[in-house]
Amino acid sequence: MSERRGAAVPGLSGAREGAAPESALERAGGTVIFRDAVRGDVPAIVALLADDALGAGREAPVGAEGDLDDAYWSAFDQVQADPRNRVIVAAAGGRVVGTLQLTLIPGLSRHGMLRAQVEGVRVAASHRAQGLGHAMIEWAIAQARAAGCGLVQLTSDKQRPGAIRFYESLGFAATHEGLKLSLERRPS
Amino acid sequence: MSERRGAAVPGLSGAREGAAPESALERAGGTVIFRDAVRGDVPAIVALLADDALGAGREAPVGAEGDLDDAYWSAFDQVQADPRNRVIVAAAGGRVVGTLQLTLIPGLSRHGMLRAQVEGVRVAASHRAQGLGHAMIEWAIAQARAAGCGLVQLTSDKQRPGAIRFYESLGFAATHEGLKLSLERRPS
């Protein structure tokens, strides 16, 4: 029942293998490229995830003398090997200044509609309030549309009211409650 | 970059192939079995998705003279071929009386934590208010824990306040806004 079929998975793998997987955003401060993350980006992505009031307690970025936790590398390998998951970075001048994850979820609901989910959105402090987050989400929406999705969804912590208004300005509607149940002992 | 590695995907595929993929719930009205959906269950699952005030406008169950929309079959095949997605049914006396979808999402956030997402939860009108929904979600949580997840998440429409209280009674916290952006022309 769980046997993998030979058929290609429609969606993100196609986007990844397509002719133009990268996208460039011209900004006052220079060009920002949107592209799939590579393994060498992982420490910078984790640093971005941690550079946030809520993220600071959740992540363990590379310290002065430490290597990055193996769990990050393993998770990155799993994402990279999954045609329905992508970690994206926004790169400016060779530096990672933004990130998000895009997941395609097939399902029976709404006429067998494919949905896209956005997680882990972060913009570097140096690049906030300059339209980069807006461009990243618009880019993600375009990727979802190209993959055949009928819906883009995400959840946003109620402790970040600015973020919720930001998504509403992009056309998202806060129609749902986002419920979470932690299975970990450490604070989440 | 998108090349599939040979490594096995940890998670739901293991649960599917395990020795005891089914689970039985003894209830006053008889035994309810939780199992992975098979293709023959699809019409009954779609009928459940449609049997709901919000779902009625979104789905096209099999009518008196009609076959089920191809999109449902195609979506089911995609779920079934994906080791990180499962559609589950609760079956009582050979009849599908409940359904949910479980998706595993690998990602870098929270120390590379694997998360489980629940979508498309429905219980047949004949079996509501008898603890079946509660047992289904507890079963899903146990599956998520067995797959190594640190978090279970779902969104619930604000038009279903009873559902939100139901999830809170199971330990979920409504810490997030659930934001959706429809890419379709038909009402969602």
Interface residues (C-beta under 8 A of the other chain):
Chain A: M1 S2 E3 R4 R5 A7 V9 P10 S13 R16 E17 D36 V38 V42 I45 V46 L49 G55 R58 E59 A60 D69 A71 Y72 W73 S74 A75 F76 D77 Q78 V79 Q80 A81 D82 P83 R84 N85 V87 Q101 T103 I105 P106 G107 L108 S109 R110 H111 G112 M113 L114 Q117 E119 G120 I141 A144 R145 C149 G150 L151 V152 Q153 L154 T155 S156 D157 K158 Q159 I164 Y167 E168 L170 G171 F172 A173 A174 T175 H176 E177 G178 L179 K180 L181 S182 L183 E184 S188
Chain B: M1 S2 E3 R4 R5 A7 V9 P10 L12 S13 R16 E17 D36 V38 V42 I45 V46 L49 G55 R58 E59 A60 D69 A71 Y72 W73 S74 A75 F76 D77 Q78 V79 Q80 A81 D82 P83 R84 N85 V87 Q101 T103 I105 P106 G107 L108 S109 R110 H111 G112 M113 L114 Q117 E119 G120 I141 A144 R145 C149 G150 L151 V152 Q153 L154 T155 S156 D157 K158 Q159 I164 Y167 E168 L170 G171 F172 A173 A174 T175 H176 E177 G178 L179 K180 L181 S182 L183 E184 S188
